[in-house]
Amino acid sequence: MLIVDPFISSHAVDENDNPAIDAIVKEWGRIATRIGCAIVLVHHTRKQQTREVDAESSRGAKALVDGARSVVALNRMSPDEADQFGIPEMERMRYFRADAGAKPNRAPPPGKADWYHLASQSLGNGPMGAAGDSIAVATPWSPPDAFEGVTTEHLRKVQAIIADGDYRDSVQAGDWAGKVMADVLGLDLSTKADKRRASRILKEWKGNGAFAVEHKADKKGDMRPFLVVGRLAE
């Protein structure tokens, strides 16, 4: 595999000239075929500010994206994603994802993006064996699984408590059903990460029929959505 970084340094044409860029891309394609090598052209995007990038964010002529076999877009972890995964704001910029479905071609897009963490690695080049310089190394990283450690027994306990009381479906409600699950699983709902995890688990349980939402009157007589037990856990 040959990585050309950045692509713009491999040619001397106007990067906004579609015919010219098309000719450059096709020449790289011929080289790849001739030498039996995969070629990666690293290219920058237009200034996106806070918006995520995709294939259409590529800077300059569209011919580059059109001529590529596939396009991978790199995006840093967003503040919302950091909250969801429980990553501190100071650490958020060390995480990024590679969206291989930015331009799916010849194969279906992957179900999810590949995440990476920029880990600090000492080069060991200091005097007398000292740590010396450090570099950032992209290492594979997986978002925390909301269901890690959650068992069928946990579900049974939550179902038993929900069936024996009145618990609301809304996360803003004082009698939110997520509080029952938090007690059973030992989650701390005062933290954003655990609160989001509780919401994700409840959403999944509702999706697979373990719970359902039913509108009924609350203590004041107002109709509200409550969580009720659906299919019992086996």
N, C-alpha and C positions, 0 to 999 in steps of 0.2 A: 504494500500500500504506500502511496505517495501522498503526502499532505502538503498542499500549497497554501501558505499562510503569510500574508493575505493574497487573495486572488488578484487584486488590482496590481500587485507588483510583478505579475507574470506577463503583463502586456503593456503596450504604450498607446492604446486607443482610448477614445472618449468613452467612459463607463456608461454614459447615457445613450450611446449610439447602438440601437438594436442590431442592425446588420453586422456591425463590427464585432460586437460582443458575441453574437451568434457564431461568427467565424472562429473566434477564439475558443469558445466552448466546444465546437465541433472538432477543432484541432486537438484539444485535450482528449476528446473522445477517441480520436484516431490513435493517439499515443497510447491510451489505456488498452485499446484492442491490440495494438502492435506488440506491446511488451508484456501483455497479460497481467496487468496491474490495476488495482482499484485506485482511483484518484479522487481525493477530497479537496474541494476548493473552498477555503474559508473566506467568507465574505461578511461585510458589515451591513447593518440595517440602517434605515433612516432614523432620525431622532424620534423616539417613540414616547419620551417622557415616562409616564407610569404605565402606559398600555403594553400588553403582552405582544410579543412579536410572533409572526408566522411567515409563511412563504411570501406573502404579499408585502411584507415589510422590507424586503430586500432592497438595498440602495441601487440606484441606477437602472440600467436597461432590464426589461422583463425577460429578455432572451436568455439570461443566465439561468433563471429558475425554469423556464420552459425547456431548456436544453439539458438540464440535470436529470439523471435517472431517479434520484430521490433527494429530498431536502429535509434537513434536521434543524429545527429552531431551538435555540438555547434561551431559557428564561430563568431569571433569578427567582427565588422563593418570594411570594408576595406576603404582605403583612397578614392578610386573611389566612393564607396557608400556614404561616408560622404560628398563628393562634390555634389553628386546627391541630397542628402537629405538636404543640407545646414547645416550640423553639423560641428562646429569648430573642428579643429584637436585636441585641448586640451580635448575635450569632447568625441571624437570618441571611445575611449577604454571603455566607460561606456555602449556601445550598443553592443548587440550580437543577433544572430538569431539561432533558433532551426530548423534544417532541418529534419523534420520527414520522408522525402522521401529518407533518406540515404540508407535505405534498406526496400523498400515497401514490405509488406507481408499481404496477406489476404484482402487487401483493396487498391484501387488506391492511388497513392501519392497525397498529397495535392497540390493545385494550387500554393501556395506560402508558404514561411517560416513564422514562428511566430517570431516576433521581441520583444526584451525586453530591458529595460533600467535599469541600476543599480542606483537606487535612494538612497540618503543618508537618513537614518532614525535614529533619536536620541533615545537612550534607556532611557533617563530621569533618569539615575542612579547617577547623580552628587550630590554633597552635597547641602542640602537646596533646592532641586528641580531643580538644574542646569541641563543643557542639558546632560552633562557627555559623555559617549562613543557613537559613531555612528557606524552603520553597513550598508553595501550595501544590498539593497533589490531589487530583480528582479521583475520589474513591467511591465505589458504588454505595448507595444508601437507600434504605427502604423506609417509607413513612411508617410510624407506629400503627399496628393493627388494633382497631378499636375493640376487637373481640379476643385479644390475647388474654388468656387466663380465664375467660368467661366459659362456664360449663352449662350443660343442660340443667344441672341441679340449681344453679343460680336462677335460671329462667323459671323453674318450678316455684322457687321461693317468691320471686317477684309476682308471678301469676297468683299465688295463694294470697298475698297481701292485697293486690289490686282487686281481686274478687271479693274481698271482705270489707272493702271501703269504697270511697268516692274520690277518685284522683283525676285531675284535669289533664288534658292533652297539651295545653299551652305551657311553654317553658317559662312564661312570665307569671303564671298563676302561683299563688302561695301553696296550693296543694298539688303542685305539678307531680305527675307520676314518676318523673326522673329522679325525684328525691327518694322514692322507695328503692329504685335500682341503685342509687348511690350508696344508700345504707347497706344494701345486700353485698355490693361489690367493694365497699370501702373507698368510694370516690369522694374527693373533696370538691364540692360544687362551687366553692369560693374561688377556684382557679379556672381560668378560661379553658385550659386543655381538658380538664375533667368534665366540665360542663358540656363542652362540645362532644366529648366522647360519649357521655350519657345520651345526648340527643341523637348521635349517630346509631347507637345501639338500639334505642327505642324505634328509630325510623326503620331499621332493618327488621326488627321484630314485628313491626306493623306490616311491613312489606311481605313477610313470609306467613302472615296469618296468625301469629302467636297472640297478637292484640288487635283490637279494632277501635275505631272512634265512634262514639254514640252521643248524639245530642240529647241532653235532658236538663231539667231544671236544677239550678243550684239552690243554696239555702235561701237566697233572696227571691227565688221564683223565676230568675232569668235563665233562658236556654243557653247552655254552654256545651262545648265539646269535651266529653269525658273519655278516658281510656278504659276499655272493658276487655276482659279476657276472651280470646278467640279460641284457636285450636290448642288444646292442652299439650304440654311437652310430654313426650313419651319417655 
